[in-house]
Amino acid sequence: MLILIAGLIVFLGVHSLRIVADGWRSRQVERLGEGLWKGIYSVVSIAGFVLLVWGFGAARQHPVMLYAPPPWLRHVNALLTLVAFVLLIAAYIPRNHIKAAIGHPMIAAVLVWALGHLLATGMLHDAVLFGAFGLWAVADFAASRRRDRRNGVTYPAGGWLNDALVVAIGVAAWAGFAFWLHARWIGVAPFGV
């Protein structure tokens, strides 16, 4: 569990710089240059992610049950994860109504994903992982929206074609992950297939 916690601290810590130390981050980017800053940021993020994955895998070997969710919450989780995939794709396709309405759909996707998994899983390692990501997403979303208001940032709505693309790609990505990749990468088949 300690490796998982260390991974979360490193990974979410570096991703929290704009939340807790935006001015310091800006000064470092200016001092080091954007390329070097992104390189350091990427290396630290990858190191944190590796620790997180390693720690989560190790923690799964010694499960501690916190609560027993009813089986129907697996279906709620599947639906929330579908929404999370659509939100994630909305972050990358320009000029769509979802991004215009939410502003930061990737962060919203992390929150929805974390909430779904907290509802459907009851082990300590799950609560630590998804709870940490959920709390981070709430804090980052609030900080990002405040920053947008302060800087007068708005997101253009665009057209319905882009919205349709967001939904189609999000649903396809979710289906591929839910029915194939999740079992192979995570070791859990969401639908028992």
VODO-535074 format. One record per residue: chain; x, y, z of N, C-alpha, C in turn; residue number from 1. Coordinates in steps of 0.2 Angstrom, whole numbers, padded with zeros to 4 digits. Layout:
N
(zanu 'A',(X,Y,Z),(X,Y,Z),(X,Y,Z),NUM) ...
end
This chain:
193
(zanu 'A',(0004,-0006,0000),(0000,0000,0000),(0004,0006,0000),1) (zanu 'A',(0010,0006,0003),(0015,0012,0003),(0017,0014,-0003),2) (zanu 'A',(0018,0009,-0008),(0020,0011,-0015),(0015,0014,-0018),3) (zanu 'A',(0009,0012,-0018),(0003,0015,-0021),(0002,0022,-0018),4) (zanu 'A',(0003,0023,-0012),(0002,0030,-0009),(0008,0034,-0012),5) (zanu 'A',(0014,0032,-0012),(0019,0036,-0015),(0018,0037,-0022),6) (zanu 'A',(0016,0033,-0026),(0014,0034,-0033),(0009,0039,-0033),7) (zanu 'A',(0004,0039,-0029),(-0002,0044,-0029),(0001,0051,-0027),8) (zanu 'A',(0005,0051,-0022),(0008,0058,-0020),(0012,0061,-0026),9) (zanu 'A',(0017,0057,-0029),(0021,0059,-0035),(0017,0061,-0041),10) (zanu 'A',(0012,0057,-0043),(0008,0058,-0049),(0003,0064,-0048),11) (zanu 'A',(-0001,0063,-0043),(-0006,0068,-0042),(-0002,0075,-0039),12) (zanu 'A',(0003,0074,-0036),(0007,0080,-0033),(0009,0084,-0039),13) (zanu 'A',(0012,0081,-0044),(0015,0085,-0050),(0009,0088,-0054),14) (zanu 'A',(0003,0084,-0054),(-0003,0087,-0057),(-0007,0092,-0053),15) (zanu 'A',(-0004,0093,-0047),(-0008,0098,-0043),(-0004,0105,-0043),16) (zanu 'A',(0001,0105,-0046),(0005,0112,-0046),(0001,0118,-0047),17) (zanu 'A',(-0003,0117,-0052),(-0007,0123,-0054),(-0013,0124,-0049),18) (zanu 'A',(-0014,0120,-0045),(-0019,0121,-0040),(-0016,0124,-0034),19) (zanu 'A',(-0010,0122,-0032),(-0007,0125,-0025),(-0001,0129,-0026),20) (zanu 'A',(0002,0129,-0032),(0008,0134,-0033),(0008,0136,-0040),21) (zanu 'A',(0003,0139,-0043),(0002,0141,-0050),(0008,0146,-0051),22) (zanu 'A',(0009,0151,-0047),(0014,0156,-0048),(0021,0153,-0048),23) (zanu 'A',(0022,0149,-0044),(0029,0145,-0044),(0030,0142,-0050),24) (zanu 'A',(0025,0138,-0052),(0025,0134,-0058),(0027,0139,-0064),25) (zanu 'A',(0023,0144,-0065),(0024,0149,-0070),(0031,0152,-0070),26) (zanu 'A',(0034,0153,-0064),(0041,0156,-0064),(0046,0150,-0066),27) (zanu 'A',(0044,0144,-0064),(0049,0139,-0066),(0049,0138,-0074),28) (zanu 'A',(0043,0138,-0077),(0042,0138,-0084),(0046,0143,-0087),29) (zanu 'A',(0046,0149,-0085),(0049,0155,-0088),(0057,0154,-0087),30) (zanu 'A',(0059,0152,-0081),(0066,0151,-0079),(0069,0145,-0083),31) (zanu 'A',(0066,0139,-0084),(0069,0134,-0087),(0067,0133,-0094),32) (zanu 'A',(0062,0137,-0097),(0060,0136,-0103),(0054,0130,-0104),33) (zanu 'A',(0050,0131,-0108),(0044,0127,-0109),(0046,0120,-0110),34) (zanu 'A',(0051,0119,-0115),(0053,0112,-0117),(0056,0108,-0111),35) (zanu 'A',(0061,0111,-0107),(0064,0108,-0101),(0059,0107,-0096),36) (zanu 'A',(0054,0112,-0095),(0049,0111,-0090),(0045,0105,-0091),37) (zanu 'A',(0042,0104,-0098),(0038,0099,-0100),(0042,0092,-0099),38) (zanu 'A',(0048,0092,-0101),(0052,0086,-0100),(0053,0084,-0093),39) (zanu 'A',(0054,0088,-0088),(0055,0086,-0081),(0048,0084,-0078),40) (zanu 'A',(0043,0088,-0080),(0036,0086,-0078),(0034,0079,-0081),41) (zanu 'A',(0036,0078,-0087),(0034,0071,-0090),(0038,0065,-0086),42) (zanu 'A',(0044,0066,-0085),(0048,0061,-0081),(0045,0060,-0074),43) (zanu 'A',(0044,0065,-0071),(0041,0064,-0064),(0034,0061,-0064),44) (zanu 'A',(0030,0063,-0069),(0023,0060,-0070),(0024,0053,-0072),45) (zanu 'A',(0028,0051,-0076),(0029,0044,-0078),(0032,0040,-0072),46) (zanu 'A',(0036,0043,-0068),(0039,0039,-0062),(0033,0038,-0057),47) (zanu 'A',(0029,0043,-0056),(0023,0043,-0052),(0018,0037,-0054),48) (zanu 'A',(0017,0037,-0061),(0012,0033,-0063),(0015,0025,-0063),49) (zanu 'A',(0021,0024,-0064),(0024,0018,-0063),(0024,0015,-0056),50) (zanu 'A',(0025,0020,-0051),(0024,0018,-0044),(0017,0016,-0042),51) (zanu 'A',(0012,0020,-0045),(0005,0020,-0044),(0003,0013,-0046),52) (zanu 'A',(0005,0011,-0053),(0003,0005,-0055),(0006,-0001,-0052),53) (zanu 'A',(0012,-0001,-0050),(0016,-0006,-0046),(0012,-0007,-0039),54) (zanu 'A',(0011,-0001,-0036),(0008,-0001,-0029),(0001,-0004,-0029),55) (zanu 'A',(-0003,-0002,-0034),(-0010,-0004,-0035),(-0010,-0012,-0036),56) (zanu 'A',(-0005,-0014,-0040),(-0005,-0022,-0041),(-0003,-0025,-0035),57) (zanu 'A',(0002,-0023,-0031),(0004,-0026,-0025),(-0001,-0026,-0020),58) (zanu 'A',(-0005,-0020,-0019),(-0010,-0019,-0014),(-0016,-0024,-0016),59) (zanu 'A',(-0017,-0026,-0022),(-0022,-0030,-0024),(-0021,-0037,-0022),60) (zanu 'A',(-0014,-0039,-0021),(-0012,-0046,-0018),(-0014,-0047,-0011),61) (zanu 'A',(-0016,-0041,-0007),(-0018,-0042,0000),(-0024,-0038,0001),62) (zanu 'A',(-0030,-0040,-0002),(-0036,-0036,-0002),(-0038,-0035,0005),63) (zanu 'A',(-0041,-0029,0007),(-0044,-0028,0013),(-0051,-0025,0011),64) (zanu 'A',(-0056,-0028,0013),(-0063,-0026,0011),(-0066,-0021,0016),65) (zanu 'A',(-0068,-0015,0013),(-0071,-0010,0017),(-0078,-0010,0017),66) (zanu 'A',(-0081,-0012,0011),(-0088,-0012,0011),(-0090,-0017,0005),67) (zanu 'A',(-0096,-0020,0005),(-0098,-0024,-0001),(-0104,-0021,-0005),68) (zanu 'A',(-0102,-0018,-0010),(-0107,-0014,-0014),(-0111,-0020,-0018),69) (zanu 'A',(-0118,-0018,-0018),(-0122,-0022,-0022),(-0120,-0023,-0029),70) (zanu 'A',(-0122,-0029,-0032),(-0119,-0030,-0039),(-0122,-0026,-0044),71) (zanu 'A',(-0128,-0023,-0043),(-0130,-0018,-0048),(-0126,-0012,-0049),72) (zanu 'A',(-0122,-0010,-0044),(-0118,-0004,-0045),(-0113,-0005,-0050),73) (zanu 'A',(-0111,-0011,-0052),(-0106,-0013,-0058),(-0109,-0010,-0064),74) (zanu 'A',(-0116,-0010,-0065),(-0119,-0007,-0071),(-0119,0000,-0070),75) (zanu 'A',(-0120,0003,-0064),(-0120,0010,-0064),(-0112,0013,-0065),76) (zanu 'A',(-0108,0009,-0063),(-0101,0011,-0065),(-0099,0010,-0072),77) (zanu 'A',(-0102,0005,-0075),(-0101,0005,-0083),(-0104,0011,-0086),78) (zanu 'A',(-0110,0013,-0084),(-0113,0019,-0087),(-0109,0025,-0085),79) (zanu 'A',(-0107,0026,-0079),(-0103,0032,-0078),(-0096,0032,-0081),80) (zanu 'A',(-0093,0026,-0082),(-0087,0026,-0086),(-0088,0027,-0093),81) (zanu 'A',(-0094,0026,-0096),(-0096,0028,-0103),(-0096,0035,-0103),82) (zanu 'A',(-0099,0038,-0099),(-0099,0046,-0098),(-0092,0049,-0098),83) (zanu 'A',(-0088,0045,-0094),(-0081,0048,-0093),(-0077,0047,-0099),84) (zanu 'A',(-0078,0042,-0103),(-0075,0042,-0110),(-0077,0047,-0115),85) (zanu 'A',(-0084,0049,-0115),(-0086,0054,-0119),(-0083,0061,-0117),86) (zanu 'A',(-0083,0062,-0110),(-0080,0068,-0108),(-0073,0069,-0110),87) (zanu 'A',(-0069,0063,-0109),(-0062,0063,-0111),(-0061,0065,-0118),88) (zanu 'A',(-0065,0062,-0122),(-0064,0063,-0129),(-0066,0071,-0131),89) (zanu 'A',(-0071,0073,-0127),(-0073,0080,-0128),(-0067,0085,-0127),90) (zanu 'A',(-0062,0083,-0123),(-0057,0087,-0121),(-0052,0088,-0127),91) (zanu 'A',(-0052,0083,-0132),(-0048,0083,-0137),(-0050,0085,-0144),92) (zanu 'A',(-0057,0085,-0145),(-0060,0087,-0151),(-0062,0095,-0150),93) (zanu 'A',(-0059,0099,-0154),(-0061,0106,-0153),(-0068,0108,-0155),94) (zanu 'A',(-0070,0113,-0152),(-0077,0116,-0154),(-0083,0112,-0153),95) (zanu 'A',(-0084,0109,-0147),(-0089,0105,-0146),(-0093,0108,-0140),96) (zanu 'A',(-0100,0106,-0139),(-0104,0109,-0134),(-0102,0107,-0127),97) (zanu 'A',(-0100,0101,-0127),(-0098,0098,-0120),(-0092,0102,-0117),98) (zanu 'A',(-0087,0103,-0121),(-0081,0107,-0118),(-0084,0114,-0117),99) (zanu 'A',(-0088,0117,-0121),(-0090,0124,-0120),(-0094,0124,-0114),100) (zanu 'A',(-0098,0119,-0112),(-0102,0119,-0106),(-0098,0118,-0100),101) (zanu 'A',(-0093,0113,-0100),(-0090,0111,-0094),(-0083,0115,-0093),102) (zanu 'A',(-0080,0116,-0099),(-0073,0120,-0099),(-0067,0115,-0098),103) (zanu 'A',(-0068,0110,-0094),(-0062,0106,-0092),(-0065,0098,-0092),104) (zanu 'A',(-0067,0096,-0098),(-0070,0089,-0098),(-0066,0083,-0096),105) (zanu 'A',(-0059,0084,-0097),(-0055,0079,-0095),(-0055,0078,-0087),106) (zanu 'A',(-0055,0084,-0084),(-0055,0083,-0076),(-0061,0080,-0074),107) (zanu 'A',(-0067,0083,-0077),(-0073,0080,-0076),(-0074,0072,-0077),108) (zanu 'A',(-0070,0070,-0082),(-0070,0063,-0084),(-0067,0059,-0078),109) (zanu 'A',(-0061,0062,-0076),(-0058,0059,-0070),(-0062,0058,-0064),110) (zanu 'A',(-0066,0063,-0063),(-0071,0063,-0057),(-0076,0058,-0058),111) (zanu 'A',(-0079,0058,-0064),(-0085,0053,-0065),(-0082,0046,-0065),112) (zanu 'A',(-0076,0045,-0068),(-0073,0038,-0068),(-0071,0036,-0060),113) (zanu 'A',(-0069,0040,-0056),(-0067,0039,-0050),(-0073,0037,-0046),114) (zanu 'A',(-0079,0041,-0046),(-0085,0040,-0043),(-0088,0034,-0044),115) (zanu 'A',(-0088,0032,-0051),(-0091,0025,-0053),(-0087,0020,-0050),116) (zanu 'A',(-0081,0020,-0050),(-0077,0015,-0047),(-0077,0014,-0039),117) (zanu 'A',(-0078,0020,-0036),(-0079,0020,-0029),(-0086,0017,-0027),118) (zanu 'A',(-0091,0018,-0031),(-0097,0015,-0030),(-0097,0007,-0031),119) (zanu 'A',(-0093,0005,-0036),(-0094,-0002,-0038),(-0088,-0007,-0035),120) (zanu 'A',(-0083,-0004,-0031),(-0078,-0008,-0028),(-0078,-0006,-0021),121) (zanu 'A',(-0076,-0011,-0017),(-0076,-0010,-0010),(-0070,-0012,-0006),122) (zanu 'A',(-0064,-0012,-0010),(-0058,-0014,-0007),(-0054,-0008,-0005),123) (zanu 'A',(-0050,-0008,0000),(-0046,-0003,0003),(-0042,0000,-0003),124) (zanu 'A',(-0038,-0004,-0006),(-0034,-0001,-0012),(-0038,0003,-0017),125) (zanu 'A',(-0044,0000,-0018),(-0048,0004,-0023),(-0050,0011,-0020),126) (zanu 'A',(-0052,0011,-0014),(-0054,0017,-0011),(-0049,0022,-0011),127) (zanu 'A',(-0043,0020,-0009),(-0037,0024,-0009),(-0035,0027,-0016),128) (zanu 'A',(-0035,0023,-0021),(-0034,0025,-0028),(-0039,0030,-0031),129) (zanu 'A',(-0046,0027,-0031),(-0051,0031,-0034),(-0053,0037,-0030),130) (zanu 'A',(-0052,0036,-0023),(-0054,0042,-0019),(-0049,0048,-0020),131) (zanu 'A',(-0042,0046,-0020),(-0037,0051,-0022),(-0038,0054,-0028),132) (zanu 'A',(-0040,0051,-0033),(-0041,0054,-0040),(-0047,0058,-0040),133) (zanu 'A',(-0052,0056,-0036),(-0059,0059,-0036),(-0058,0066,-0032),134) (zanu 'A',(-0054,0066,-0027),(-0053,0072,-0023),(-0048,0077,-0027),135) (zanu 'A',(-0043,0074,-0030),(-0039,0078,-0035),(-0043,0082,-0040),136) (zanu 'A',(-0048,0078,-0043),(-0052,0080,-0049),(-0056,0086,-0046),137) (zanu 'A',(-0059,0085,-0040),(-0064,0091,-0038),(-0059,0097,-0037),138) (zanu 'A',(-0054,0096,-0033),(-0049,0102,-0032),(-0047,0105,-0039),139) (zanu 'A',(-0045,0101,-0043),(-0042,0104,-0050),(-0047,0107,-0054),140) (zanu 'A',(-0053,0104,-0054),(-0059,0107,-0058),(-0061,0114,-0055),141) (zanu 'A',(-0061,0114,-0048),(-0063,0121,-0045),(-0057,0126,-0047),142) (zanu 'A',(-0051,0124,-0046),(-0045,0129,-0047),(-0045,0131,-0055),143) (zanu 'A',(-0047,0126,-0059),(-0046,0128,-0066),(-0052,0132,-0068),144) (zanu 'A',(-0058,0131,-0066),(-0064,0136,-0067),(-0062,0143,-0064),145) (zanu 'A',(-0059,0143,-0058),(-0058,0150,-0055),(-0053,0153,-0060),146) (zanu 'A',(-0048,0150,-0062),(-0043,0152,-0067),(-0046,0155,-0073),147) (zanu 'A',(-0050,0151,-0076),(-0054,0153,-0082),(-0058,0160,-0081),148) (zanu 'A',(-0061,0160,-0075),(-0065,0166,-0074),(-0061,0172,-0073),149) (zanu 'A',(-0055,0171,-0069),(-0050,0176,-0068),(-0047,0179,-0075),150) (zanu 'A',(-0046,0174,-0079),(-0043,0176,-0086),(-0048,0177,-0091),151) (zanu 'A',(-0054,0177,-0090),(-0059,0178,-0095),(-0059,0173,-0101),152) (zanu 'A',(-0058,0167,-0099),(-0057,0161,-0104),(-0065,0159,-0105),153) (zanu 'A',(-0066,0158,-0112),(-0072,0155,-0114),(-0071,0150,-0119),154) (zanu 'A',(-0075,0145,-0119),(-0074,0139,-0124),(-0079,0139,-0129),155) (zanu 'A',(-0077,0140,-0136),(-0082,0141,-0141),(-0086,0134,-0142),156) (zanu 'A',(-0093,0135,-0143),(-0097,0129,-0144),(-0096,0125,-0150),157) (zanu 'A',(-0095,0128,-0156),(-0094,0124,-0162),(-0100,0121,-0164),158) (zanu 'A',(-0100,0115,-0168),(-0106,0113,-0171),(-0108,0106,-0169),159) (zanu 'A',(-0113,0104,-0171),(-0116,0097,-0169),(-0112,0091,-0172),160) (zanu 'A',(-0109,0092,-0178),(-0104,0087,-0181),(-0099,0085,-0176),161) (zanu 'A',(-0096,0090,-0173),(-0090,0089,-0168),(-0093,0085,-0162),162) (zanu 'A',(-0099,0087,-0160),(-0103,0084,-0154),(-0104,0077,-0156),163) (zanu 'A',(-0106,0075,-0162),(-0107,0068,-0164),(-0101,0064,-0164),164) (zanu 'A',(-0096,0068,-0166),(-0089,0064,-0166),(-0087,0063,-0159),165) (zanu 'A',(-0088,0067,-0155),(-0086,0066,-0148),(-0089,0060,-0145),166) (zanu 'A',(-0096,0060,-0146),(-0100,0054,-0143),(-0098,0048,-0147),167) (zanu 'A',(-0097,0048,-0153),(-0096,0042,-0157),(-0089,0039,-0155),168) (zanu 'A',(-0084,0043,-0155),(-0077,0041,-0153),(-0077,0039,-0146),169) (zanu 'A',(-0081,0042,-0141),(-0081,0041,-0134),(-0084,0034,-0133),170) (zanu 'A',(-0090,0033,-0136),(-0093,0026,-0136),(-0089,0021,-0138),171) (zanu 'A',(-0086,0022,-0144),(-0081,0016,-0147),(-0075,0015,-0142),172) (zanu 'A',(-0072,0020,-0140),(-0066,0019,-0135),(-0069,0016,-0129),173) (zanu 'A',(-0074,0018,-0126),(-0077,0014,-0120),(-0078,0007,-0122),174) (zanu 'A',(-0081,0005,-0127),(-0083,-0002,-0129),(-0077,-0006,-0129),175) (zanu 'A',(-0072,-0003,-0133),(-0065,-0007,-0134),(-0062,-0008,-0127),176) (zanu 'A',(-0062,-0003,-0123),(-0059,-0004,-0116),(-0063,-0008,-0112),177) (zanu 'A',(-0070,-0007,-0111),(-0074,-0011,-0107),(-0074,-0019,-0109),178) (zanu 'A',(-0074,-0020,-0115),(-0075,-0027,-0117),(-0069,-0031,-0119),179) (zanu 'A',(-0063,-0027,-0120),(-0057,-0030,-0122),(-0051,-0028,-0117),180) (zanu 'A',(-0049,-0022,-0117),(-0043,-0020,-0114),(-0043,-0020,-0106),181) (zanu 'A',(-0049,-0018,-0103),(-0049,-0018,-0096),(-0047,-0025,-0093),182) (zanu 'A',(-0050,-0030,-0096),(-0048,-0037,-0093),(-0040,-0039,-0094),183) (zanu 'A',(-0038,-0036,-0100),(-0031,-0038,-0102),(-0026,-0033,-0098),184) (zanu 'A',(-0028,-0027,-0097),(-0023,-0023,-0094),(-0024,-0022,-0086),185) (zanu 'A',(-0030,-0023,-0084),(-0032,-0022,-0077),(-0033,-0029,-0073),186) (zanu 'A',(-0035,-0034,-0077),(-0036,-0040,-0075),(-0043,-0042,-0072),187) (zanu 'A',(-0048,-0037,-0074),(-0055,-0037,-0072),(-0059,-0036,-0078),188) (zanu 'A',(-0063,-0041,-0079),(-0068,-0040,-0085),(-0074,-0037,-0082),189) (zanu 'A',(-0076,-0031,-0084),(-0081,-0027,-0081),(-0088,-0031,-0082),190) (zanu 'A',(-0089,-0034,-0088),(-0095,-0038,-0089),(-0095,-0045,-0089),191) (zanu 'A',(-0089,-0047,-0086),(-0088,-0055,-0085),(-0087,-0058,-0091),192) (zanu 'A',(-0085,-0055,-0096),(-0083,-0058,-0103),(-0076,-0059,-0104),193) 
end
